[in-house]
Amino acid sequence: MLSDQGRITHTWMKQNGIWKMIGGMNASYNSLPKHNKVE
């Protein structure tokens, strides 16, 4: 379960094969959950 700090920006969408984070903070590809990296 994400903490209050963590859940702010951990919403991701995949558009045209590229993961994009929906939120106000920066995040790298590596911060995606590992199971979401598998295609």
Steps between C-alpha positions, in 0.01 A plus 500: 500500500639839409554758772331839489821640354524230235149495362502858373656428162498124455244493222632392161353482151643328196457701181653398167722249678639759742426512871400844623441593859189699584586734787699804600837347584778357286556128481727274303408190302668297774240610752231307315391183675705216356197300389390794286826490307419158358328513163 
